[in-house]
Amino acid sequence: MHIPVNQPVVLTLTSSNVIHSFWVPELAGKKDVVPGHPNTLTIEADRPGTFQGQCAEYCGLSHANMRLRVIAESKADYEKWVRQQQTQLSGAKVTEFDKLAKPWGCTTCHSITSTKKTIGATIGPNLTHVGDRDAFAGDIYPMQLDNLSKWIYDAPGRKPAGPLKGWMPAFDKDGMTTTQARALAKFLLCDTATNPSAHPECR
């Protein structure tokens, strides 16, 4: 999550499964996230930086893997980030994504936005600028080609005992090769990033 410094940010917290607790210790106290009962929490950073957070309510066997980070930036840097995230991908890039992802049904859960339209569903994260993120999978893995390739190939094996069963499949069991996983990962890392050179694998 990106926020501007010295500005209160009001979060609406909801849960679709069990009770969680949103907690970024340096920015605010804990706030429970209860199914059917939306809660609000105001956070504010008084300096630029990255602030680590964690679910603070035991919520299942993968509770320890439910992490988050808040990146606080100057107003100018925050507004630049917003403009970057609002930039849509070219039609050619979306066509390439569709070619790589279609055999595996990625758009059944994920979406990606081009200059013309959005394709896919909103069950999982939008992948339009996934290459701009610092980490993924509950903030467990740094956004690197090797990590992303292994995640695509066998996500449940990379986040055991978590909520992935029935959601993110183990594509290795569906016939995906490591080469195919790496090609899809490289597209997501390099072709969606607004600054691909930030990743050594994309230079």
Helices and strands as residue ranges (DSSP letters): E 2-4, E 9-13, E 20-23, E 31-33, E 39-43, E 49-55, G 63-65, E 67-73, H 75-86, H 91-101, G 102-104, G 106-108, E 111-113, E 118-120, G 130-132, E 135-136, E 141-142, H 145-153, H 155-158, G 171-174, H 178-186, I 187-191, G 196-198, G 200-202
